[in-house]
Amino acid sequence: MNINQPTTIANPWQDLKQFTPARIALGRAGMSLPTQAHLEFQLAHALARDAVHIPLDFAVLAQSLQPLGFPTLTLQTQAENQRMYLQRPDLGRLLSLSATESLKNNMIGTTDVAIVVADGLSSKAIAQHAVSFLDLLLIELKKQNYSLSPLCLVKHGRVAIGDAIAEQFAARLCIVLIGERPGLSSPDSMGIYFTFHAKSGISTDAERNCISNIHHNGLSYSEALRKLLFLIAEAEKLQLSGVNLKDETTDSALNSEQPQTNFLLVQ
């Protein structure tokens, strides 16, 4: 045995790691992962589990939203706890009786936009990104003279909970910010779901548009806002959302850039 031989065998794809956060080119020690790679995987797995199970502090969230100048309502779905929320997705789509009463008591007439913020499957995503994104969004909606219902903060909410809330306020546009299912490289990813004329129990996922992967190493707040404003404008023209409403912002951005070279090709 050569004592100078390294215990960890490097992977020839090492240089490609600069192009992706995916776990590639980890190397190996015998037939196993190197210790460092194994520990990093365990840490990422723990962070993803924490994102699902650590509850979102709705009191802190509501307080953080106060400087934006819009009233908030904290609501609960019929999923009474986290265990029930994970085991019964259907209950996360239904408002509790107290939430329904709270909405009725805060009716302000017909509004243009209902904005819902739900913890979803990553409390960390909402805690880190919701306020910053809403700060940008609310400014733009105000510029365009959209009327808004109170910001609804929903505990143990699924995407479709926005339908019931939008229907209560007779809102034409429904925007749901929600914590996405955490990945091993993104435990704090936030998603935005947009629905035109959402109706409780009637709207389907095919009628929604999704903007996902919003976090510090993913889609930026400004780019997510650009996509959402495009969808809103097109939805107003076409009177629909979902699969028949295409996000063309990426295509236009690519068309305006210089041709890209393939990093896999040797020059």
N, C-alpha and C positions, 0 to 999 in steps of 0.2 A: 504493500500500500504506500502510495506517495503522500507523505505528510504535508507536502506543500499544495496538494490538490484542494481547491475550495470545496467546502461542504455543500454549498448551495450552487446549483447549476443554473446559470442565467438563461433566459429565454431569448431567442434571436429576434423576437418581435418587440423587444424593449423600446426601441425608438418610436414605435407606434403609440405608446402610452400617452404621448403629448397631445394626441388628437381625440382622446375619449376618457371619460371617468370610469368606464367599464373595467372590470377586473380581468385584464389580459396581461400576458407576459409576467406572471408572478414568479416564474422560476420553480425549482423543485429541490427538495432535499431527499435523496433516495426516491421513493415512490410517493412522498407526501409533500404538502405545501411547506415552504419555509416558515419558521416560527413567526416572523414579523407579519407575513401575509395572513397567517392563521389568526393572529391576535387582532389584526385590523378587521378581518371578517367578523369575528365575534363582537367587536365593538360596534360595527355597523348594524349587526343584527339586534343588539341591545338597544341602540338608538331608535331603530324602527319599531321595536316593541313598545318602547316608552312613548313614542309619538302616538300610538294607538290607545294606550292604557292610561296615561297621565291626563287627568281632566283639565279642560280649559277653564281658566278663571274668568268667568263672564263678568264679574264685578269690575275687574281690572280692565277688561276689554271695553266695557261701557264707559268707564272713566276716561280711557284713552281716546274714545271717540267724541267726547264732549267738546274739545276745542274745534271740531269740524262744524259745530253749530247746527246739528240735526238731532232731533229727539230719537231715542232708542227704546225698543221694547225687548225684554228678555223673555223668551217663550220656551216651552218644553214640549217635546213630542210624547207620544204614548209609550215610547221606550223609556222606562222609568230609571234604568241604570245601564252602565256600560255593558254588562254581561247580556242583558236583554237586547240592547242595541245591536250587538254583534251577532246574536243568535236569531233575531227576528227583524230583518231589514224592513219588513212591511210596516212595523210599528214606528220606524224612523221616518216614515212618509206621512204620518197622521199626527195632527195636532192634538194635544191633550185638551180636556174640557176647560181647564183653567186658561190655556192659551187661546182657545176660541173665544172665551168670554173677554179676555184682555183685548183681543183684536176688535171685538164689537164695541167695547168701551172707548176705543181710540179711533173710531171711524172718523175720517176727515173728508168724506166725499170721494169722488172719482179722482184718481191720480194717474200720472203717465207711467211712473216707474216704481216698482217695488224692489227693494234691495234686501237680500237675506244673507246673513253670515252664519254658517253652520260649522260646528266643530268637525263633523265628518270622521274620517279615519286618521286624522293627524291634527291634534290640538296645537302642536308646535307650529304647523304651517300657518294657522290662523293667528296665533299669538305673534308671530314674527312678520307677517306680510299683509294682513287685512287692513290695518290702519293706514299704512303707507300707501297702499293701492287706492283705498277709498278717498284719501286726501286728494289724489290726482283725479279720480273719477268724478267726484262730486263737483269739483270746480268746472269740469267740462260739461256736465249735465246742467249746471246752473247757467253757464254761458248760452246753452241752447234752449233755455227757458222751459226745461222739463220740470213738472211738479213731481215731488217725491212723497211717498208714504214714510212713516217713521222707519228707521233702520231696524230690522228685526234680527235679533241675535237668538239663534235656535240651538238649544242643547239636545244632543243626540239626534241630529237631523240628517236625513238623506237628501239627495238632490231634489226629489219630487216634492219635498215639503214647501218649496217655493211656489208651487202651483196653488196650493190652498191659500197661502198668504196673499199672492197676487190677486186671486179671485175675491178674497175678502175686501181688498181695497179697490177692486175693479180696475186694476192697473193694466195698461196695454203691454208694458214691457216688464219682464221678470229677470232679475240678475241675481244669481246665487253664487256666493263665494264659499268654498268648502275645502276642508283638508282632504287631500287625496291619499289613497292607499300608499303608505310609505314604501320606498324601495331601499335597497341596501346602500345606495349612493345619494339618496335624496329623501330623508325622513321628514322634511319640512316643505313638501311640494303642495302648493295651493292650486286649485282649479276654479274656473269660472264657467258657469252654465247659463246660457241666455235662451229665453223662450218668449216668443211673441204670442200674445193672447193666451197665456197659460190658464188651464182649467183643471181644477182638482179632480183626479180620477179619470180624466179624459186625455190629457196631454201625455205623450209617450216620449221615450228617449230619441226617437226618430225626428221629433219636432224640436229638439234642442240643438244648440251649437255649443261646443266645448272648447275652451282655451285652457290648456293644461301645462303642467311642468313650470309653474311660476315659483322660482326661488332664486337665491343669490348665484347659484351656478347653472341656472336654467334660463327661462324666459324672463326678461327684465320687466319691471312695472310699466315702463313707458311703451315697450313693444306690446305687452298684453293690453294696455289701454288702447293703443292704435288698432289692434285687431277687434276689440270690443266695439269701439266707436264705428268702425267700418260695418260690422254686423248690424248694429243698431240702425245706421243710415240705410243699408240695403233692405233690412226688414221692414222699415217704414215704407219703402218704395214698393216692395213685392207683397207686403202684408202677410209675411210668413217667416218662419225660422226652421232650422233643422237641416235635413239632408238636401233639401232643395235650395238652400242658401249656402253658397260656397264662400269660404274665406280666401279671397284673392290677394290679400296683402302680401303674402310670401312670394307669390308669383310676380307681382309688380316690383317687389324689392330686388328679386333675382334678375329681372329683366333690365334693371337700371344699373346693375353692377358689371364690372369687367368679367370676361369669361374666366372661369375657375380652372385651375390645373389639377390633375389627379395626383395626390401625393403618393399613390401606390406605383406610379410610373417612374422609372429611373430616367432622369434627364441626361 
